[in-house]
Amino acid sequence: MIEELWLIPLGFAAGLLGSIIGLGGGIIIVPVLTFFGFSPALAASNSIFAVFSNAIASSISYAKQRRIEYSIGLKLGLLSIPGTVVGALISSEITPSLFKILFALILIFASVYIFSKRKIEPKKYNISKQIMILAIGASFVAGIMSGLFGVGGGIIFVPLMVIAMGLSMKNAAPTSQFILLFASGSALVTHTLLGHPDFYQALLLATGAFVGGLVGARLSLEIKENSLKILISIVMVAAAVKMFIDSLEAPF
């Protein structure tokens, strides 16, 4: 049990970064767990506990800062729930090789997004019928990602709110963390009912992620993102390459 205490600092680092960029932290946790031989279902289910814990801590801090758009967050959060159930069910069937390939693609997409997010400018605030139809589909896909990969789905929610709905980046990341309360919470329940998580490991990750979420929400007001986003992007690309290589050795 002592040998698994390294999961606490892993959860903290993931929670810190996840809170700042609004992606939930699973994008950091899952690659590390797969490197150590965790099965897809175990990695995703353990990670989702950390994502949920991180979302709670971040939402508390962001609520005090009044940076959460509750109306949008509630709608997108509820829309994501059906997808999270589907994703959690799939996670027990997917092979390690396919899981690593798909997650590597997510890492590359995430790194591109993080590296270029300063260039993403919000449009005029807009929630038309067309945008809501797009939001329904995007939320379902984000939910599947949350349940299947244990990443929360913020990689879809943040660009959706900024590019399509016209929300500022300052409010999009906090609102994404609020959305993840619903997405990760429903995925957590489904994974638990399916018997996927190791609760001791999940608790260690969640503990670190909760503290990281509190710290990250505070730092988000003053941190200089340029160096951080470059570093995160490089790490993600390196992890993606490693996962591609590992997928060649894992069974399909």
N, C-alpha and C positions, 0 to 999 in steps of 0.2 A: 504493500500500500504506500509506503514511503517513497518507493521508486516512481510513483505516479504523480508526485507533488509538482513536477515540472509542468503539469497541465495548468497550474494556477498562473504562472507568469505568461504562458502561452495565451490563456484567456484574457489576461490583462492587456497584453500587446494588441491582440485582435480587437478587444473592446475599445481600447484607446483610439486606434486607427478607424475602426468601424464607426464610432461615434462622430468623429471629425468629418469623414467623407460621406456618411449616411448609408453605408453598404452593409452594416450589421456585424462585421467581423468574421463571419463564416468563411469568407473568401481567403482568410489567413489560416484559420484553424484546419479546415478540411484537407488542404494539401499536406500540411505537417502530419496529420493523423494517417493519411494514406501512405506517406513515406515510411511510417513506422508499422505498416502492415495491417492497419485497421480495414475491415471490410467496408464496402460502400454504405450499407445500412447502419453499421455501428458508427462510422465517421460522421455521417449526416445527422443521425439522431443525437449523438453526443454534442455535436456542434450547435444544433438548434436550441439546446438548453442554454448555451452561452449567448446565442443571438437574442433569445427571449430576455435573458437577464440583462444583457447590454441595452436592449430596447427600453426596459423598465427604467434603468438608471438614467439613460440619456433623455428619455421623455420627461422625467421628473425635473431634470436640470433645464431642459429647453422650455418646459412649461413656465418655469420661473422667469425665464428670459423672454417669454411671450413671442416665441418664434415658430410655434406650431399652428398650421392652418387646419383646425379640427374638422371642418366640414369636408374638405377634400380627403383628409387622412382617414376619416371614418368610412367614407364611401369606398375608397380604394382598398382599405383594410378588409372590409366585409366581402368585397368582390373577389379577393384573393383566396378566401377560405376553401372553396371547392377545389381549386387547383392544388392546394397544399395536401389535401387528402389523397388526391390522385398521385402526386409526387411521392408521398410516403409509402404508398402501396407499391409503386414501381421500384423503389429503392431496394426492396428485398429480392427483386428478380433480376436486376441489372448485373452484368458481369463486371469484375474489377477492371478489365481492360477497357470496355466501353465507357465505364464510369470515368476513368482517368482521361480518356480522349475527350469526352464531352466537357469535363471540368477544365481541362487545359484550354479548350476554346473559350470557355467563360473567363478564365484568367487573362487571356490575351485581349478579349473584348473589354474587360474591366480595366486593364492597364492602359489601353488606348483612351478610354473614357476619363480615367483619373488624370492622365497626362494632359489631356486637352480640355478639361472641364472649365478652366479659366476662360477659354475662348467661347464657351457656350453662353450666349446672351439670351435672357428671357424675352419673349415677345409680349404683346399686350395681353393682359389677363383675359383668358377665354375658356369657358366651359360650355361649348355648344353641344347639340345633340350628336354631331359627328365626333367631337372630342370624347364624349362619354362612351360612344360605341367603341372607339379605339381604347379607351380606358378599361372597358369590360374585358376585351380580349387580352390586353397587356397585363391586367391584374391576374387573369387566369394563368397565363404563362409564368408570371412572376411567382404565383403560388406553387405551381409545379416545380419550379426551380428551388423554392424554399423547402418543400417536402423531400424532393429527390436528392438535392445536394447539400442541404443544411446551410444555405447562404443567406436566407432571409428575403431575397428578391429586390433589394434596394438598387441593384445595378439597372433594373428596369424602371422602378418607380421614380428615381431622381431625374433621369433624362425626360421621362414622360411629363413630369410636373414642370420642368424648366422649359423644354422645347415646345411641347404641345399645349400646355395650360398657361404658360407665361409666368410661372412662379419664380421669384428670385432664388438664386442659389443659397442665399442666407437663410431662407425659410424652407427650401426644398429638403435639405439634409435633415433638419429637425423633424419635419413632417414625415419624412421617410422612416425615421426611427419610431414615430408614433404608429405608422402603418404596420411596421414589423411586429408590434405588440399582437396584432391580429393574425398576421401571416405565420409568424414563428410560433405563436401560442397554439393555433390549430394544428400545425405540423407536429408540435411537441406532444399534444394529446394523442394524435394518430399514431406516431411512432411508439409512444408508451403502450398504447392498447395492443400494438403489434409485437411488443416485447423486444424492440430493437436496442434501446440504450443500455449502457452500463451506468447505473445511477451514481456510483461513486466517482467515476471519471467525469460524468456530466456535471456533478456538483462542483468539482474542482475547477472545471472550465468556467462554469457559471459564476463562481465566486470571483475569479480574476476578471471576467468580462464585466461584472457589475461595477467593480471599482474603476476599471478602465473606462467605462461609460461615463461615470461621474467626472473623472479627470478630463476626458476628451471633450465633453460638452463645454467645460470651462475654458480649455485651451483653444477651442474653435473660434473664440472671439478675438484672439490676439496672435495666434500662430501664423507664421509666414509659410504659406503652402508650397511655394515653388520648389524648394529643396526636398520637402517631404514627398510631394507627388512624384518627383523624378525617382527618388529612392524606392518608393512603393512600386512604381511601374517596372523598374528594373528587376526587383525581387519577384514580381508576379510573372514576368516573362521568363525568368530563370526557372521558376517553379513549373511553368507550363511546359518548357522544354524537357525538364526532368520527368514530368508526368507522361509526356509523349514517349520518352525512352522507356519508362517503366511499363507502359501499356503494351510494348512489344514482347515483354516477358510474361505478362499476366494472361491468364486464359480468357478467351472470348466466350 
